[in-house]
C-alpha cells in the first residue's frame, strides 16, 4: 500500500471534510487508534462494517456535547453525570428521537455514546454537525492498534485516511463502558479512565503474599494483590487469538514491573481449557510458585463482596450467579447457580435444570442447538415436532442432523450437561426466531431477546408456569411448563414481544421465589447478583427490586464488571486465604 501525506495547514479541518464526504478515518487517540466515520451516513457505516468484518455488534459513538446526544437517545440525570465525568466513558443509552445510520446498531434499541476526551476529539467534533462512529482501530476481535506503523499495516484495508500524532502510546487502553441499572451506574468494561486504579482490601485481608490472579478466557483482565491493595488491570479482551494472548502476557509483565511485583502464588480458573489458566500454570512452574485453582462462580461472588467492602470474616452470603459457562466443582458446566458463599467456601444450593449442549462449543455459537436440547430434555421430540409442526423453529430443526444430535446427547459425546443461564436464554431466543442459526457476537441472542421484551415489560404480563424441585439438598428450576406455554403461544401467534416479556418474568419469579426460600433456610439477608447474564437490565432491576421489597440487602458489581472482567479480583481474594 502506498501512503501519501496530505499537505494541509489545518489537518483537523481536512479530516472533518473527509468525514463529511463519507470517508473512514483512522484516528490516533490516547490509548490506541479509533476508526471514525459519519454516524448518519449509512454507506460509510456499512462500508466500515464490511471492512472491519464486524457484521452485527453495535458501534460506539462520539458526540460533541450532551445536547447532541439528547437528539438521539434518552439521557437520565444519572447518565448525564456519567457522560460528563472525567473518565469520558461510553454510556449505554435507550435510543430515542432522530435516527442514525441503520448499520450503527442493527436490531438494537440502545446506543453507546461518549463525549470527546482529547483536544483532537474536541477540535474535530466542533467542525461536524453529526455524531461519529468511534470504534476501536482493529480487525474484529484483535487488540486495537497503538503504533503508527502498525496502524498503517493493519488498518490500510479499512481506513481511507489516517490522522496521527507523534506521541507514543505505551499502554493500550480500550474505552470503558457503563450502563445504568436502577439508580446506579455499573461498569461493564473497565479500561480507560479507571485502570490501573487501586482497590483497598476489605478488613482482615492484609497479606504478606503477593498474588497474581489470571482472570478468565473472555473479557479478560488480571489482578495483582499485595499487602492491603488489589490492582485490577484494564480490559484485555477475549484470549482467542495469538495477538490478544501476546498483549495479555505483555500487560502482565508491564504491571509487575510498574508495581514492583513478584508473585508468591498464582490464581487460575478451574477450567483447564482457558488460555489464562494454562499460562498461569506455565508461570507457576517457571517461577516455582504455588498454583491455586478457583471455582468460576465463587470468584464472581468474592469480587462483588470485596468491592462492597465485606470483611474477610463475613458469614456466608446468598448469591445467584448467572452467566454463559463456568467449570463446576466436579467438572460439570455451571451457569445458572444459587450459592452460599464466603471468601473461603462456596456451597451449591440450587441451579437451573441442566440440559445437554450438543456439539459443545458449537452450541454457544448456534442457538438452535440449545432449543433442541431443551425440547428433547423435557419432551418426546417426535410428539412435540408433530404437535407444533407449523412453527418456524420446528421447521428449521427438521433441516438439521437431529438423529446425529440425539445419538450424541444419548451417549454424552461432545454434549456436556450445562445449567447455563446464557444457553437457557439462547434456547428461548431461538424458539422466537431470534438468530437461531448462528450468533455474530457473544450474547447476541440473549441481548436481542431482552430488546424484544422492553416494549411490553411494564404492562403487567404474568410469568408462565414453572416448578422448583428439590432433590435431596439441591433445588432445581424446572422450566418444562414454560417451554410448552411458549410453544402454544407461538402457535396461537401471540405477539413475540409479549412472549419475550413473559419468559423474562418467569425467570425473575423463579429466581426470587428460590432466593426467598434459601434466605429463610440459611438466615442470610444479604444476596449477591452477579455474572454476565445480569447485564440484562430487566432481569437485574426486577430481581433486585423484588428482593429489596422483602427487606433483603442486594449487592451487585458496580465498579468492576459483573461479567468475566471482574473475575480476577475474586480469584485473588479467594487465593489470599484470609486468616
N, C-alpha and C positions, 0 to 999 in steps of 0.2 A: 504494500500500500504506500502510495506517495503522499507525504504530508506537506502542505504549503501554509506558511504563516500568513494570516491576513494582516496587512499593514493598516492600522486604523488608529486615529488619535484617541478614540473613546471605544474601547473594546466592549464595555457594558452596553452602550447604545447599539453597537453592531450585533451583539448576542441577542438583545431584545428584538431587533429587527428580524433576525434569522428565525427566532422562535415564532414570531408573528406570521412568518412566511410558511410555517409548518415543518420546520426542521427540528431534528433531535440534537440536543447539545449535551455533551459530557462536561459536567461542572465539578471542578475540584473544590471540596469543602474542607471542614476541619478534621473529620475522621475518615474521609475517603471520598471517592467520586460518586456523584449522582448522575442519572440520566434524566434530562428535563425536556418537556415539550408542553405546548399549549393544551391545557386540560379540557378546553371546549372544542378542540379540533379533532373530530373522530378519525380522520385519515391519518393524522400524526400519531394519535394514541394507538390505533390499530396496528400501524407500522411498527411502533415500539414493541408492542406485544409479540408480533411475529419475529422481529429481530432478536429480542431477548429470550424468546422461547418461554415466555410466561403467559400462558394462554387463558387463565381464568382468575388467578388470585388478584384481589384488588390492589391498585396502585396507591401509594401515598401521595398527598397533595400539599403544596405550599401556597398560602395566600398572603397578600401584602399586609392585611390587618384583619381584626375581628369583624369589622363591618362587611368585608368581602366574604368571609366565612358564613356570616349570618344570611347571606343571599342564597346559600346552597344547603345549609344544614340548620337543624335545631341546636342551639347552644344554651345550656343552663348556666346559672351564675357560677356553679362549681366548675363546670367545664371551661368557662371563660377565664376563670382564675388560673386553671391548669395550663391553658393555652398561653397565657401571658407570663407564666413563671419562667425563671431564668433557664430552666432545662430545655425549653422550647421543644417539648415532646410532641409526637404525633398523638392526637386525641381522636378516638373512635366516636363519631357523632351520627345521629339519625339524620339521614338525607331528607331535605325538605326545601321547597322553593324552586329556584332556577335549576335547569338541568345541565350537567356536564356531558362530555362525550360518553356515549353508551359503554365504550370499552374501558373506561376508568375503573368501574367496579361492576362487572357483568353479574346480573341476577342478585344484586346486593341492594339493601335498603340502608346501608351505612357507608359513611365516608371517613377516611382518616386524614385529618388536616393538621398541619403545623404552621407556625409563623417563622419568618426569617430569623436566623440566629448568627449570621456572619455579615460583615459590612458588604461583601459581594452580593449576598442574597438581598439585602435591603436595597441596594442600588439597582439591581436588576428588576426586582418586583415593582419598584416605583415607576418603571417605564412600561409596565404591562397592565392591561386592563382586565386580564383574566388570570385565574389561578394557574399554577404549573403542576403537572405531574412531576413528582420528585422521587423517583425510585432509585434504589441502590445501583451503583455502577458496576454491574457484573452480569454474567450469564446466569440464568436462574439456578439457585442452589449453590453457587460458587461464592467465596468471600469477595466483598467489594474491593475494587482496585484502589490502591493508595499512592502508587508511584506513577509519575508522568509517563515514563517509558512503558511500564506495564499496562497503563491505560491505553496508550497508543496501539499496543499489540492486541490486547484482549477486547477492546471496545470499538476497534476500527470498523467492524461489520455491523455495529449497532448505531453509533453516533455519526451524525453528518459533520459536526464541528466539535472542537474541544476548547473549553475556557479554563485555562490552567494558571497556577501561580508557582513560584519557585521555593515555597516553604515546604520542607519535608514533613510528611505525616509519619510519625514514629509509631503511633499506636492506633490501629484500625478500630473505629467505633461506628457501629450502626446507629440509626435513630432509635430512641426509646419510644415505646408505645404504651398508652394508658387508656383506660375506659372507666366511666362512672358506673358504679353499682350502688344502688341506694343513694345515700348522701355522701359517699366517699369515692375518691379516685383510687383505682388499683393499677399497679404496674403489670403489664402483660409481657413487655420486653424491656429489659433493663440494660441500658448501654450508655450512649452519650448523655451527659448531664448528671448521671448517677454513679458511674463507676470510674475509678475504684473508690467506693465510699466505705468507711469503716463502721461496723455494727458492734457496739459494746455488748459483750456476752451477758446473759441473764445472771442473776445472783447464784453463787455456788459453782460457777464454771471456770474459775481461773485455773489454768493448766500449765504445767512445766513442759508438756509435749507440744511439738509443732505438728499440725495435722494438715495434710493435703487431701481434699475431697475432690474426686474426679468428675462428679456430675453424671448426667445421663447420655443418651445417644442422640436425642432430638432436642433442639433449642438449648444446646449445651452451654453451661457456664461451670466454672470450677471455684473452689473456695480454699483460702488459706486461713488456718486458725492458729493463733499464737497468743500466749499469756491470757489476756481477757478481751480479745477482739477477734472478730471474723471479718475477712476481706473477700467479698464475692466479686469475681471477675465480671467484665461486661459480657453480654450475649455473644457467644462464639458461633452458634448456629447448629445445623444438623451435620453430624460427622459421617456423612455418606460418601464423600469423595476425597481424593488424595489432598487437594488444595485445602479443604476445611480441616483435615487431620494435621497437616503441616502447620496451619495457623494456630490450632489448638496447642500443639507442642511448643511452638514459639512463644505463645502468650504465657504458658505455664512457666517457662524459663524466664521470661521478662518479669513476671510478677515476683518470682522467687528472688531474682536479683534486686529488684526495686525495693522489696521489703525485708531484705536480709534474712531470707527464709531457707531453712533446711529441714525437710520432713523427717519426723521421727516415726510417723505412721501414715499410711495411705488408705483412704476410704474409697471403696468402689461399690457399685450396684451389684446385686446378686446375679444379674443376667450375664452369663458368660459370653454371649454374642455381642454385647456392647463393645465398641472400639474403645470407649473410655475405660471400661473395666479391664480390657486386655492391655491397654497402655499403663494403667495403674499397676497391674501385675508385673509388667516388664520393669517399671521403675522400682518397685519394691524389691525385685530380685537384684537389680543392678546396684541399688543403694543399701541393700541388706536391712531394710526397714520392715516393720510389721505391716501386714495387709489385713484390713478389716472389711468384711463384706456386709453391706447394709441392705435390708429389705426396702424395696422401692417406695411403698406407700407409708411405711414408718418414717422414711426420710421426708416425705411431704408433710406429715404431721409435725415432726420435730422442727422443721423450718418455720412453720406457722407459729408454733409455741415460742421459738426463740425471738421471732420478730415482735411478738406481742409481750415479750419480757417475762414469760413464765419461768420461774426459778427452777434450778436443777432438781430440787426435791418436790416439785409439784406432783400431787397424786395423779393417777391416770385420768385422762380426759377421753370423752367420746369423740369419734370422728367419722364422717362419711368422706371417702376419697374416691372420686370418680374420674377415670382417665381412659386413655387408649389401651395401654398394656403395662403391666409390671410383673416381674417374676415373684411368685408367692414363696412361702417359706418351705414348701415341699416340692418345688419345681413346677407348680401349676401356674397358669397365667391369670393374674388378678386384674381388676379394673373397675369393679362396682362394689366397693368394700365398706363395711361397717366395723370399725375397730375400736378397741380400748387401749390407749397408749400413753406412756410417759416417755422420757428420753431414753430409758434403758430397755423397756419391754414393749411388746406390741402383740395384742391378742385379737384374733379374728372372731367376731361375734355373729356376723351375717354377711350376705352378699347377694347380688343379682344372680338368678339361676344361670349356671354355666352351660354354655352350648358350644358345639364344635366350631372351629374356624377352618372350614375346608380349603386346603391349599395353603394354610399358614399365612405367610406374608401376603400372598395374593388376596386374601380376604380383607386385608387392610385397604388395598387399592380398589377392590371390586365389590361394592356394597351388595350386589345381588347374591353373592355367596353367603352373606350374613342373613339375608332374608330367607334364603333356602334353609339354612341351618336352624333358624327359629321355627320354621314351618315343620321340618322333619323331626325336630325335638319334641314338639308338643302334639303333633297330629300324624295320622297316616297320610302321606303325601298324595297317594292315588285318590283318596277320598276328597281331600281339600282341593286338589287340582281339578277334579271333576265338578265339584260344587261351585267353584269360583273360576271356571274356565274362561269366562269373558273378561277377566281382569287383565290389564296390561302386564302386571308383574308375573302372572302365571303364564301368559303367552310368551314373555321373554324367557322365563325359566325353561319352558318346553324346548327352546333352541339350544340349551346348554347340555353338556355331557353329564346329566343327572345320575345315570347308572354308575358312572365312574366316581362321582362325588359321594353317592350313597355307600359305595364299597369302601372308599377312603374313610368316611365317618365311622362305619361299622367296624373297620379293622384298626382304627386310630392311626391311619397312615397320613402323616403331614396334615393332621386335622386336630390340633390340640384343643382341649376344652378350655374355655375362657369365660370369666364372669365380667368381661369388659363392658363398661357403660358406653364407651365410644363405639364399639361394634354394635351394641344394642340400638344406639341412635342411627347408625348406618343401615341396619336392617329395616327400621321403620321408615327411614328416608327412601330406601329402595322400593318399599311397598307403595309409597305415594308417588313413585315415578321420578324421584329426585336423583339425578346422575347415577342410575342403577348400574350401568355398565362399568364405569371407571371414574375415579375422582382425579382431579388435576393437581390438588394440593392437600396436605394433611388436614383432616377435619372438615373438608368441603361439604360433604353430605349432611353432617350434623349442623353445620352453620346455616346451610340453606333450609333445613327443617325448622330451625329457630326463626329464621327470617319469615318463613311462610306463616308461622304461628302468631307473629307480632300483631297483625291487624285484628285478630279475633280474641286476643289473650285476655283483655279486660271486660269481656262480655258475659261473664258468669257461666261459661261452659263447664260442665261437670267432668270429673275424671271417669275413665272407663273402669270396669271391674278388674280386680286383681286379688291375689291371695298372698298372705305371708305364712309360709310353712315353717314348722320347727322340726328339725332333725337332730334329736338329742340336744346338744347345747348350741346348735347352729341354726340361725334363721335364714330362710331363703325367700327372695322375692320371686313369685311365680306369676308370669305375665301371659298365661295361656288364654285367659278370658279377654284380656286386652287385644291380643292378636286376632282372635275370632271376631271381636267387635269391629276392629279396623277393617277387616276383610268385608264384613257385612255392610259397613258404611260406604266403603268404596263401591260395592256392588249397587248400592242404592244411590250412588252419585252424590253423596253428601259433599259439600264444599270442602276441599282438601285443607284449606286454612283452618276450618273448624276441627277436622280430624287431627291436624298437627297440634293444635292447641290442646285437645283432649289427651293426646299422647303425652305432652308435657305435664299436664295436670295429674295424670296417672302416676308418673314417676315422682312428682312432687308429693302427692298424697301418700304414696307407699313409703317414701323416704322419711317424711315427717312422722308417720304412724310408727315405723320401726324405731326411729331415733327416740321418740317419746317413750316407747316401751323399754328400750335399753337404758334410757336415762333413769327411769324408775328402778330398774333392776340393779344398776351399778352405782346409784346415788351420785351420778355426775351431772351437774347442771351446766357444765362448760362443754360446748360442742364445736368442733372444728370442721369446716367445709373446705376441701382443697382438691387439687388435681385439675388437669386441663379442661375437663368437661364443664367445670364450674365457671369457665369463661362464658358460658351460656347465661345471659343476663336474666332471662325469665326464670331459669332454674335457681340461680344463686339468690336473687332478690326474694323470690316466693318462699323458698325453704327457710331463709334467714328470718323473714318477717313472721312466718307462722310459728317458728320456734321461739322468737323473741316475745310473741304474744302470750306464750306459756311461761314467760319469766326466765327462759334459758339465756345464758351468755353465749353468743355465737361469734366465733372468730374465723376469719378467712384471710389469706395473704393479701397485703396491700403494697408494701414497699418492695417485696420480692415476688416474682411471678408465681401464680398458683399452678402453672404448667411446669414442665421439667426444668425450666430456667431457674427454679428455686430449689431444686433437688440437692445440689452440692452443699448448701448451708445446712440442711437437715442431716446429711451424711456426716459432716464434720462434727456436729453437736453430739450425735449418737456415738461416734468413734471416740469422742473425748472421754467417755465413761466417767461421769461426774462421781466424786466420792460421796 
